[in-house]
Amino acid sequence: MPVEQSLIGSRMPRVDSEAKATGRAIFTGDISLPGMLQAKVLRSPYAHARIKSIDTQKAEALPGVRAVVSGMNTAGVKWGVFRYTRDQKLLPQERVRYVGEGVAAVAADTLEIAQEAASLIKVDYEPLPAVFNVWDAMAPDAPLLHEDHPGNINVHVAIEAGEVEEGFAGSYLVREDTFTAPEDSYFMTEPYAAVANPRQDGSLELWMPNAAPHQKAKALANALKMPLNKVIVRKSYIGGAFGGRSDVFPAEFITALLSLESDRPVRLCFTREENSLATRKGHGMYTIVKTGMDKQGRVLARDVTCYMDGGAYSSTGPIATSVPFLCHEQCYRLPAVRYNGYRVYTNKPIGGMYRVHGRAWATGVDLQLDIMAEELGLDPLELRLRNARQAGETTPTGSYVQSCRLSQCIEQSAEKAGWREKYGKLPAYHGIGLGTNSVQTGFPLGIRGGSAAIIKFNEDGGATLISGVVDNGQGNDNMLVQIAAEILGLDPRDIQLISADTEATPNDPGAYSMQATFTGGNAVLLAATDARDQIFEEAAQALEAHTRDLVAKDRSIYVAGAPDKALPLAKVIRMALLKGNNIIGRGSFASKVDHRREWLKNPQGQLSETFSFGATIAEVKVDPETGEVDILNMVLSQDCGKALNPMLVEGQFEGGAVMGGSSGMMKEEHLWTKEGLCLNPGFLDYKVALPLDVPPMENVIVESIDPTGPFGAKEAGMSVAMSAAQALAGAVSNAIGWPVMEYPLTPDRVLNALAQKKAAYGDSKGGKP
Amino acid sequence: MPVEQSLIGSRMPRVDSEAKATGRAIFTGDISLPGMLQAKVLRSPYAHARIKSIDTQKAEALPGVRAVVSGMNTAGVKWGVFRYTRDQKLLPQERVRYVGEGVAAVAADTLEIAQEAASLIKVDYEPLPAVFNVWDAMAPDAPLLHEDHPGNINVHVAIEAGEVEEGFAGSYLVREDTFTAPEDSYFMTEPYAAVANPRQDGSLELWMPNAAPHQKAKALANALKMPLNKVIVRKSYIGGAFGGRSDVFPAEFITALLSLESDRPVRLCFTREENSLATRKGHGMYTIVKTGMDKQGRVLARDVTCYMDGGAYSSTGPIATSVPFLCHEQCYRLPAVRYNGYRVYTNKPIGGMYRVHGRAWATGVDLQLDIMAEELGLDPLELRLRNARQAGETTPTGSYVQSCRLSQCIEQSAEKAGWREKYGKLPAYHGIGLGTNSVQTGFPLGIRGGSAAIIKFNEDGGATLISGVVDNGQGNDNMLVQIAAEILGLDPRDIQLISADTEATPNDPGAYSMQATFTGGNAVLLAATDARDQIFEEAAQALEAHTRDLVAKDRSIYVAGAPDKALPLAKVIRMALLKGNNIIGRGSFASKVDHRREWLKNPQGQLSETFSFGATIAEVKVDPETGEVDILNMVLSQDCGKALNPMLVEGQFEGGAVMGGSSGMMKEEHLWTKEGLCLNPGFLDYKVALPLDVPPMENVIVESIDPTGPFGAKEAGMSVAMSAAQALAGAVSNAIGWPVMEYPLTPDRVLNALAQKKAAYGDSKGGKP
């Protein structure tokens, strides 16, 4: 019997690296089918207007045009993630609500014909007054985007736990601050595209970059009024999701309609600009944080109010209204807390769930802790440790935290970053900052039944693993294969993976909300274990051993403690086949959570089965003349339960820090004309971090071995992504000696903060510099 | 609770009819992939030659050529269905053995370039002496095709059961006759094509018309030295198989090699002529039948010797050497029997398993019974009944026959055809004939493990059925869905089917050797029952009933006897999902047979789990001037166990009768030049029955409700196909009063028989006319 060696925890290279690096990976926009048509969407030039008529006759008459669709020839299906957030007609019929909303679409033999045909569609609009920020939208006389939502309040999340006012009253120190940030963009590498192919058996094949094939299929089946097993979302390579590809988009509905109408395959590819306007954006937000603490820095009460600019429709935005609060209440002990989150409709593109929930929210809470620590004369690190969540505790809204090594994350990243040597001792305009956060793991949003997996064997001992989990860039395909290979004693190369495809794979919630490893991984673990049980049963007879003594390793079945007693796995499979037993393992896993209908507006009970925790420390230098920030170093640490594949975990940490920190916190913001037109939908004007912008980073993996995660694993990377922004805001504030409360930390905002400081202190220097 | 109504036995229209009738069905030759290359095979002009060298340089240098393969750059993999029949290098290296054998192949940007490049390949041949018939091949000084097979005997099947010589000695009447037939063709509607696509994950996708995707994948994985789970045979529409698409062909190996070499998708489409030369053909055969019977017409002993012209390689031909004997020993009681079957190598295209096994074999046995009945003064019908197999008996080689209604088939078809009113009473040149046969059902050739199936459910109550069974024209897709729908109380439209695809589907032996309904259908039955058990478990709690009292019907679960207590199936699925249970049913089924290595050469024990039985009666008029035969009517009857879908069963009966009878018996024969070139590889010169050639036919379905067939079903159509030829030979012989022992019954052969009769009897009329 060979030396015990586990795949779990090994640095297994990604299966998709080569295809992606060599350009061979086929993304949706690369798909070409015989007879495929090209599609183009006609978009609204108005932020708010009544549609009086849509005349598609000229477009239809253009040679080469095969189908034209608009709200005029659909049933007016309304879409929303939850029953009570269905506010968007996938093709508008009466009204458009933002510049760029799709109004009609054409499928034609070539893209040029489709473009020309789209320009021939005549839409008669009656412009309506519009609102472009939450204050205008909530004004008493504001035009309403949706008549059934007075004050343009899309959703109001109101949470209260404990005696908040008593908490403030008993506090030694109470402070209220306001933090703001404009909209940001997901800016996935791959612009959105969709391909639809109507098949002879009455089913419809679809490809699109997405985070949840089974959810997409379900939503589209509802919208198209087709049985779910006839709407087949296929696998393709996906260039990022980040929360922005979770719900159904009008574009995939439109592509499906065009293909059904023309009875031909249809491809729709968004331009980069369309990807910014017509998919989703991060919410602009205005957050007021009031915190009371005792003299030792322990938080006694907190009250947060947040106004989020949601754009024209709900999408997954209502979830994004709760999530920053939930992350925050998981991360810190809070005897009493109140939250009012308002997501407000405006005549702008739609805000959705975003990987880095709440720049002005999470950063506000953390930066305020820094300020109050200073006011109390405490090290912010020490203050974090005093408030840090511990395993075995329950959150204010009732989630039991079964594993948590947040304090270790803080301590270990502080040690690596040299926090105690540096904090308060750095020269002028040189600062250090700390962010912490927590994220749900196995958060079953909007789908029943969790994830299921199937594994089947061939007579040569190879297996095929069938899982609905999608890999949209984070390496889920590796994760699935690694778990199955570990259980079965196979080499990962022995396992062929069918993932994502909704025809072949069983139910799965999707690779968003930190579910893939926990939910999908556990389903694979159960399926592989089920198969192994059958294999052991077969081998036990031949090896004259008890199944409990058998070990699967190195493509063989061994008897523990009797290294000479072994059978190749392939031989066991063939023995079973000769008896007519085809080994097929199956597994089904769903998080143990409270499925309460109203959890969105007022969450209660177990939100998620477990939670990850992270702490990021950043060190920066600020140029006081230009306001430019130079990120010297970032230390990224997270309790990810168990690092199944440290290489992927580190990739997630670093990607998260770049997205949430050096890109999101330092650069990104969407700008708008006063007519609601996005000024910077493209790469030239909207700034994201490029490789040269990525700062030096160090990773600290903290393992807590979660009792229900697969091999102890929880999500990896989100808690880093969500703490990186805070660390940078804290570091810049620490560097200049004045808290910066408007994000992102572009030079103008840094200079503005320096000016505020000067206005407050005059020539007396005030804080650190 | 609704009225009890079963899908089983209902006339369910075929799911593929519309696609096929409208031309929308995508066959392999229709597949187009981005960047796909076109392939062309260079074929040997010699029937037998040594390959001295192959120079591909000029072809490789032609612009647009992406890959060239020949035996020079393959490892010389030898292929054969069984370990001891591996005699064919998929690309020859030293020798070619028939005109048309593929020697090299090219993949290029266009077919024109591929053709030109193929013509630029220079093969230096040294011609060798060749043999074109079994007598020349078995001659002592004949050139050997395979040095390890003296006398060019590919396989010698030698079976002996009972005391044969004693049987003859004790017989009242003994007769020996010789029957001959040349090669015939499958002539599938769809010419062979193959598409190969190398994927980024190291797997290879393949499409080709085939009868057994999992067998193809296994064979190609062996030949290409790839893991089985990386060789993925996909589903496509298939235009017929008839036994001729069961084993691996050089062409799919070549297409795979070209695609791996070029790293591009490659398509190879055969011309109609290539389809005749380079796939498979039916064996030419020479059969000597000696039968002894008592005065009452009971057969006491039989000795059959058959020489089969096998062509250059084994393929599935060795199986075809046994099968006619096995069918015959199942059909008739035989106290003592001997069989010597010789499959002989010749320098002609390869003979394979053919749906209508043995024109000169089965027809010989049946026609001899007619002759002997006449000699005994018995009605041939009566003689058949006296010798007909009965349920509960065991065949000479040891197969127990668990269900058999052969006598009823004979009686019922005789009644419908008016046999007793007509036999011996028809006017001159007007005749009636009877054929009977039996076929194995669930005959597990060359693959382990039988068939497995998986069924999974969606929350809307729809299901997806996953089965490796392929539909190559007979309607298997319907059969699979029908069985699952019946068990689950669903409408067939509620079930999406994934079949054939070897990546997504579990193991299956293939749709040949009468396995699909029995083996694949039983696997589906078990998988659906497994799912139903889970559904009943879930519903029982909610309905407060025992699972044993539940009934699945009309998309609902009912409590038997309490029609008001019911739950929609979709609701039960959702209840299960809320608990994290994804309903996934699985089933695995393999025939209970003796897996003996040498069964091919000397079968023993249970050959097949059950057997079908058929009887066909034909009525003809012969024009004595021209020899033309006019088929007036055919009555087709078979014990198919249970007719799951009578419409499909009738289709199989009629298709079988056309193929085996009006086409195969009356028209078809391949002709050859003395250099071994096939003279009639195309539709113009090789005659198959056209719609106008199809005679009036009547179907008699006899059900025996087999104890292990799914819902009692056995194979449908083969026993008709295999008895139709005998019925026609009997009818023509009866019409002219002289047995015709050379087939097919073309006018020249009929006139020849009339001339023989005249030579024998002179002007005295002899027999009937």
Interface residues (C-beta under 8 A of the other chain):
Chain A: V15 D16 E18 A19 R24 A25 I26 D30 S32 P34 Q200 D201 S203 K218 A221 P227 L228 N229 K230 R448 G449 G450 S451 A452 I454 K456 N458 E459 D460 G462 A463 T464 I466 D494 I495 Q496 L497 I498 E503 A504 P506 N507 R574 A576 L577 L578 K579 G580 N581 N582 I584 R586 S588 F589 A590 H595
Chain B: V15 D16 E18 A19 R24 A25 I26 D30 S32 P34 Q200 D201 S203 K218 A221 P227 L228 N229 K230 R448 G449 G450 S451 A452 I454 K456 N458 E459 D460 G462 A463 T464 I466 D494 I495 Q496 L497 I498 E503 A504 P506 N507 R574 A576 L577 L578 K579 G580 N581 N582 I584 R586 S588 F589 A590 S591 H595
